[in-house]
Amino acid sequence: MPGLRIIFMGTPDFACPTLQKLIERGERVITVVTQPDRPKGRGQKLLPPPVKVLAEQHGVPVLQPVKVRNPDVIEQIRELGPDLIVVVAFGQILPQALLDIPRLGCINIHASLLPRYRGAAPINWCLINGETETGITTMLMDAGLDTGDMLVKRQLAITPDEDAQALHDRLSQLGAETIDETLNQLQAGTLQRQKQDDTQSCYAPLLKKDNGLIDWTKSSLQIKNLVRGMTPWPGAFTYLHGQLVKIFQVDVAAESGPAGTILSVGPAGIVVGCGTNESVLVRELQLEGRKRLKVADFLAGYKISVGDTFSAITRTGDA
C-alpha cells in the first residue's frame, strides 16, 4: 500500500525526529516547508534550519516562504495535492485557506497535554510552573491557537531536576512516536477526534528575556523551577556587583537568610537566601560575555564573598 502524500511543515531540531519517522514509515513526503535560512552566531553566518538539512539529506524538496499565507505559496501547496499536512514547530500561523487544502486535514504535534499550555513555549512554562507531568498531543488543526480537536495523547513524567533542553529532547522523540501511532490509527480507520475543554486551558506565551529575571523573594522551589524552565534559553539571570549573571543550575538548600544575600561560598556551590528564610544552592553560572562555568571554576576567576547580594537591578537602578 503506497504511503500518504504528506507535506511536512517544521523548522527547529524539535521537528526532526518526526520528519525522520515519516520517511522511515514509507510515507511519501512530497515537500518540506520550513522557515528561510537565518543569520546565526557572532559571525551572523546564514544557516539553514535543521529540518531543511534533514530533508535535503533524504532528497526531499524544500520550500522556504517568508510568509506561508502569501497567495502564491498557498497555490503552490494546493498544486502539490497533499493527502495530509503534518506540522511541528513550524513558526508561522497557517491560514484557513491552507488548512483546507489536504483531504485529510492538517495534523499538528503540540508539546503539551492539551488543552493545557496552548501557545509557543509549552515546555518552558510547564517547568516554570512546577508541573510534574506533560506530554504530546496530536491535534487536527483549525484557525484558532492550538484549539483543534485532539487525536492522540502520550504522557511523560517530568523529572525533578531536568531543564527545558532535556525535556525538549525527550518530547521531541515522543512526538515522533505519537505521530506514528496517530497515522496508524488514521490508516486503520480507528482515529477518533475529541474536542478540547476550553475551561481547562492555559496559555504558554513566547518567552522574553525579561521572563528570566530572578525575584529572590520567591520560594526556593519557584526559583529552581524558573531556572529549569529558562535553561538554556533565554536564561535565568540576576545582577551581582552591577554585572549581569546568568544562573543555570540550582538546588533547594537548607540554610536560611535574607532574600538575595549570599550565605556561603564554596566549590560545591553558592548558597543564596530567598523567599521567607529559605535558600538555594547555585551550582552553575555565567558572567555576561563569559563562558558558562561550574561554581568552582567560576570562583577561580571571580571573587564572591559572604554578604554580597544578588539583585534584580544593576547599581544604576536599571532592571
C-alpha positions in Angstrom: 0.0 0.0 0.0 1.6 3.3 -1.0 2.2 5.9 1.7 0.2 9.1 2.2 1.2 12.1 0.2 2.4 14.3 3.0 3.7 17.9 3.2 5.8 18.4 6.3 6.0 21.8 7.9 8.6 22.4 10.6 11.7 24.3 11.4 13.9 23.5 14.5 15.6 20.4 15.9 12.4 19.5 17.8 10.7 18.7 14.5 13.4 16.5 13.0 12.6 13.2 14.7 9.0 13.4 13.4 10.2 14.1 9.8 12.6 11.1 10.1 9.8 8.9 11.4 7.5 9.8 8.4 10.4 8.9 6.0 11.1 5.6 7.8 7.4 4.7 7.7 7.5 4.9 3.9 5.1 7.9 3.7 5.5 10.0 0.5 6.9 13.2 1.9 6.5 15.2 -1.2 7.7 18.6 0.1 9.1 20.1 3.3 8.1 23.7 4.1 10.3 25.4 6.6 11.5 28.9 7.6 14.1 30.8 5.5 17.8 30.5 6.3 18.7 32.9 9.1 22.0 34.5 10.2 23.3 32.8 13.4 26.2 33.3 15.8 28.7 36.1 16.3 29.7 36.0 12.6 26.0 36.1 11.6 26.6 33.4 9.0 23.5 32.4 7.1 22.5 28.9 8.2 19.7 26.6 7.1 17.0 25.4 9.6 17.7 21.8 10.9 14.6 20.5 9.1 15.9 21.7 5.8 19.2 19.9 6.4 17.4 16.7 7.2 15.1 17.0 4.2 18.0 17.6 1.8 19.8 14.5 3.2 16.8 12.4 2.1 16.3 14.2 -1.2 13.0 15.8 -0.2 12.2 19.1 -2.0 12.2 22.2 0.3 10.1 25.4 0.2 11.1 28.3 2.4 8.5 31.0 2.2 8.9 34.3 4.1 5.1 34.2 4.7 3.2 31.0 4.2 -0.1 32.9 3.9 1.1 34.5 0.7 -1.5 33.6 -2.0 1.2 32.3 -4.4 2.6 30.0 -1.7 -0.9 28.7 -0.9 -1.5 28.0 -4.6 1.9 26.2 -4.9 0.9 23.9 -2.0 -2.5 23.3 -3.4 -1.0 22.2 -6.7 1.1 19.6 -4.9 -2.1 17.8 -3.9 -1.2 16.5 -0.4 -3.4 14.0 1.4 -2.2 15.4 4.7 -0.1 18.2 6.1 1.9 17.4 9.3 3.0 20.5 11.3 5.7 20.5 14.1 7.0 23.8 15.4 6.8 25.5 12.1 6.9 29.1 13.4 4.1 30.6 11.3 0.4 30.6 11.7 -1.4 28.7 8.9 -4.3 30.5 7.3 -7.7 28.7 6.8 -7.1 28.6 3.0 -4.1 26.4 3.6 -5.7 24.3 6.3 -8.5 23.5 3.8 -6.1 22.0 1.1 -5.3 18.4 2.2 -8.2 16.0 2.1 -7.3 14.5 5.5 -6.6 17.9 7.1 -3.6 19.3 8.9 -2.2 17.5 12.0 -0.1 19.4 14.5 2.2 17.9 17.1 2.0 20.0 20.2 4.3 19.6 23.2 1.8 19.6 26.0 -1.3 17.7 27.2 -3.9 19.9 25.6 -5.9 21.9 26.4 -3.2 22.8 28.9 -0.4 25.1 27.7 -1.6 26.3 24.4 0.9 28.6 22.8 4.5 28.9 21.7 6.5 27.8 24.8 4.7 24.9 26.5 7.9 23.1 27.5 9.3 26.1 29.3 6.1 27.1 31.1 5.4 23.6 32.3 8.7 23.7 34.1 8.4 27.3 35.4 5.0 26.4 36.9 6.3 23.3 38.6 4.3 20.7 36.6 5.3 17.1 37.2 3.7 15.7 34.0 3.5 16.8 30.4 3.3 15.1 27.1 2.5 15.3 23.4 -0.9 15.8 21.8 -1.6 15.4 18.1 -4.3 17.7 17.0 -6.4 18.3 13.9 -5.7 22.0 13.2 -8.2 24.7 12.9 -7.8 28.5 12.7 -7.5 29.0 16.4 -4.4 28.9 18.6 -3.9 25.2 19.4 -7.7 24.8 19.7 -8.4 22.0 17.2 -9.8 18.6 18.1 -7.3 16.3 19.9 -6.4 13.0 18.3 -3.7 11.1 20.3 -2.1 11.9 23.7 1.0 10.5 25.1 2.0 11.4 28.7 5.5 11.9 30.1 6.6 12.3 33.7 8.9 15.4 34.3 11.9 14.5 36.4 12.7 16.9 39.3 16.0 18.3 38.0 15.6 18.3 34.2 15.7 21.6 32.4 14.0 22.8 29.3 16.7 21.4 27.0 16.5 17.9 28.5 12.6 17.9 28.4 12.7 19.3 24.9 14.8 16.4 23.7 12.6 13.7 25.3 9.4 15.3 24.0 10.9 15.6 20.5 11.3 11.8 20.4 7.9 11.3 21.9 6.4 13.5 19.2 7.8 11.1 16.6 6.3 8.1 18.4 2.9 9.9 18.7 2.6 10.7 15.0 3.5 7.1 14.3 0.5 6.0 16.5 -1.7 8.7 15.0 -1.1 7.7 11.4 -1.5 4.0 12.2 -5.0 4.8 13.6 -5.8 7.1 10.7 -5.0 4.3 8.2 -6.9 1.7 10.2 -9.9 3.9 10.4 -9.9 4.0 14.2 -8.7 7.5 14.8 -11.1 9.5 17.0 -11.4 13.2 17.5 -12.0 14.8 20.9 -13.0 18.4 21.4 -10.9 20.4 23.8 -12.5 21.8 27.0 -11.6 25.5 26.8 -12.3 25.9 30.6 -9.2 23.7 31.3 -6.9 25.7 29.0 -3.9 27.9 30.0 -1.6 29.9 27.8 2.2 29.4 27.3 3.4 32.6 25.6 6.6 33.1 23.7 9.5 33.6 26.1 11.1 37.0 26.5 14.4 37.8 28.1 12.8 39.6 31.0 10.9 36.4 32.0 14.2 35.2 33.3 14.9 37.9 35.9 15.1 36.1 39.3 12.9 37.5 42.1 14.8 36.4 45.2 11.8 36.9 47.4 10.2 33.9 45.7 10.4 30.5 47.3 13.4 28.2 46.7 11.3 25.9 44.6 9.9 28.7 42.5 13.4 29.9 41.8 14.6 26.4 40.9 11.7 25.9 38.6 12.3 29.3 36.9 16.0 28.3 36.3 14.9 24.9 34.9 12.4 26.5 32.6 14.7 29.2 31.3 17.7 26.9 30.6 19.4 27.0 28.1 17.5 29.9 26.6 16.9 32.8 27.3 18.4 32.0 30.7 17.5 33.0 34.2 19.5 36.0 35.4 20.3 38.3 38.2 22.8 41.1 39.0 25.9 41.0 41.2 28.3 43.9 41.7 26.4 45.7 38.9 27.0 42.9 36.4 24.5 40.6 34.8 25.0 36.9 35.9 23.1 34.0 34.3 22.1 31.1 36.6 21.9 27.7 35.1 21.7 25.0 37.8 20.1 25.4 41.2 19.1 23.1 44.1 17.0 23.8 47.1 19.2 24.3 50.1 18.8 24.1 53.9 20.2 27.4 55.1 18.2 30.5 55.8 18.8 34.1 55.3 17.7 37.4 53.7 16.5 37.2 50.1 19.3 37.6 47.6 22.1 37.6 50.2 25.0 35.2 49.7 25.1 33.0 52.8 28.1 30.7 51.9 30.5 30.2 49.1 32.4 27.0 48.2 33.4 24.8 45.3 30.2 22.8 45.5 28.1 25.9 45.1 26.9 29.4 46.3 24.1 29.4 48.8 21.7 32.4 48.3 18.9 33.4 50.6 15.4 33.6 49.1 11.7 33.5 50.0 10.9 33.6 53.7 14.1 32.3 55.3 14.8 29.8 52.5 17.8 29.3 50.3 19.0 27.8 47.0 22.4 26.3 46.1 23.7 27.8 42.8 25.9 25.2 41.0 26.5 26.7 37.6 26.5 30.3 36.4 27.9 32.7 33.7 29.1 36.2 33.9 27.9 38.3 30.9 30.2 37.9 28.0 32.0 34.9 29.6 31.6 31.1 29.4 29.1 29.1 31.4 31.0 27.5 34.3 30.6 25.3 37.3 30.9 27.3 40.6 34.4 26.0 41.4 35.7 27.2 38.0 33.8 30.5 38.2 35.3 31.3 41.7 38.8 30.8 40.3 38.4 34.0 38.2 35.8 36.0 40.1 35.6 36.9 43.8 32.3 36.4 45.6 32.0 37.0 49.4 29.5 36.0 52.0 27.2 39.0 52.5 27.3 40.0 48.8 23.9 40.4 47.3 22.2 39.1 44.1 19.8 41.8 42.9 17.0 42.4 40.4 18.7 45.7 39.5 22.1 47.0 38.5 24.0 49.5 40.5 22.5 52.3 38.4 19.0 51.0 39.1 18.3 49.6 35.6 16.4 46.3 35.7 
